[in-house]
Amino acid sequence: MGGVLTSIDYVAACLIVTGMCCHLLHRSLPAGLGTSIFVGATTLGVGISVGHHTWQFPTNEYLVLRVASVLCMVWAFFGWLASRGDESGDRVAPSATFLAWAMVTGVVAVVQAIYILVFRSWGRIVDPETLGYGLTWSYGLVDLLAILGAIAFWRLAHRRPSQPVMILCMGALATWWTSLMIPIPAGVFAGASAEGGSLRPGWWDWTFHLQIGLALLLLAATVVQDVRYRRRRHAAWPDRLDDLLAPYSRWPAYVQVESILAGVILILGVYQLVRSVTPTVWLGFASTSACLVAGTTCLFMAYRRWSGNTSGLGMALLTLAMVDLCCTLALLFLPAQDEADYGARMPVFFNAALFGLAIMIALWSWLGRFWVQQLHDGVGWTTTGRMIPYARMTAFFLGALAVLLAFQMALWPNSTPVGGDDNTGGRMIAGLLAIAMLTLINGRRARYEDRASIAGLTVAFLLAGILFVFVRAPASSLRGWIMQHDEVVLSCMALPVLVIAETLPSSKWKSFSWPLWTLSLLILPAWALVELKRPGQPAEWIQPMTLALLGALYGFAGSREHRRAFLGLAAVLLLASVTSLFRAYG
């Protein structure tokens, strides 16, 4: 601090002295007023005095965080001192007033800390390869420890069920802060090593530090909660048997905060796969372990205290662990030059992720059938019985995600200028094998469960497989003709698909009839009409032929289903075909 005392400092001293006088006379004032004036005046005096001087802090945000956290711990300490010998529990007692002001200053400090963390993290996410310094323990981390100390003083004064969740939140903020203490260059370059004297390896960057830190925090929080539950049940015999009927968690919002931490771990695990930084095998295995720990913890939480959201998070994290493992194993077979090339690496990751998703879809769908034995008159009475609909729903959503990844992998060479051809023999075999596995798994599910939605996913996988082969097929006259006359090809494909859809309702594959109907009467015709409007058609007969084929398609559909709307649409298309034919050759 520079300078000498000013008039602002004298004003601050007057405020503090006035507050102290009010506190000394608090017995003569209305209950709680004297102590409240003392704490408020002292807080205001300290604030204006500190704000008037220059301090060696990077920005004013760090100064506000320091002042608020120190005041929080000081008022909590005074609250603990005032509570000694006071067993009344009066809300207007001096101890309660001190602790209330500690809560106010603590909230200010936490909001300021979150503000700093969010903006520092956002800068790293937007531009991950920009060199920059990390946060320090002296600015911020010690302030979070001060708030944690204030919570400890509060717990010494009065035990409240909300205190454990506050400790858990402070642990998460401390983990977040320590992750940002890692400089940006760490982990950006594949061969980077930790800075001198540090035990942290080069691949250990700030995002993984946050991921593994939150996973371990989640595990520790769950262990603490379960140990206390076991001790409570053990101590219930024989004088406190009513504790056996008490809920598993007596701490409000504790389980919800654990679920939020699990969700953040899930997001960080996905980010490890899709970011542009060159990955490493060690980072892949470590991320897999973090997701595995968090997923297992979530399922254990759901077992102890049932929550559909927690069980769904557990399934998602275990699925991500499998996907991470498959992508990491793929790195072992990827050439070194392709590891650093984002365009060459991502289709391989998509392919590996499809294998992982196929395994987990098969697992969750099988468990959804196997756990049926846990139902009693169709109602789940155990944790696994309650998880049946969530396992089936997870399998469906994973299938939908796999469809998106399959199309992204299939169209990757055409969707990015740096994607390359991606048409080596190994890539063709691996891609088709992954899509074939997903098609087989979802096809069997659609037949077994008789669900049109899963059948639709199966049809989508078939289309992705066709696109995968066509996009990577070598240049030839046939491929060129198909690309130039794709409207006619799409129209020709629609009629046999419709015929197949008409024959399925009476078979065991009846669930596929509706997706094939949609494909033949909506998707393929719409695609053909969109391509028909493309300027520069190579031949004049393309438009009449396309319209005629679509007219025949809807005419067949109308005659089979006895729907006049289809017959009317067929007549319009045929009339348009004849008109365009005369316009072209008349």
Buried (B, 14 or more C-beta within 10 A) or exposed (E): EEEEEEEBBEBBEEBBEBBBBBBEEBEEBEBBBBBBBBBBBBBBBBBBBBBBBEEEBEEEBBBBBBBBBBBBBBBBBBBBBBBEEBEEEEEEBBBBBBBBBBBBBBEBBBEBBEEBBEEBBEEBEEEBEEEEEBBBEEBBBBBBBBBBBBBBBBBBBBEBEEBBBBBBBBBBBBBBBBBBBBBBBBBBEBEBEBEEEEEBBBBBBBBBBBBBBBBBBBBEBBEBBBEBBEEBBEEBEEEEEEBEEEEBBBBEBBBBBBBBBBBBBBEBBBBBBEBEBBBBEBBBBBBBBBBBBBBBBBBBBBBBBBBEBBBBBBBBBBBBBBBBBBBBBBBEEBEEEBBBBBBBBBBBBBBBBBBBBBBBBBBBBBBBBEBEEBBEEEEBEBBBBBBBEBBBBBBBBBBEBBBEBBBBBBBBBEEEEEBBEBBEEEBBEBBBBBBBBBBBBBBBBBBEBEBBBBBBBBBBBBBBBEBBBEBBEEEEEEEEEBEBBBBBBBBBBBBEBBEBBBEBEEEEBBBBBBBBBBBBBEBBBEBBBEBBEEEEBEEEBBBBBBBBBBBBBBBBBBEEEEEEEBBEBBBBBBEBBBBBBEEBEE
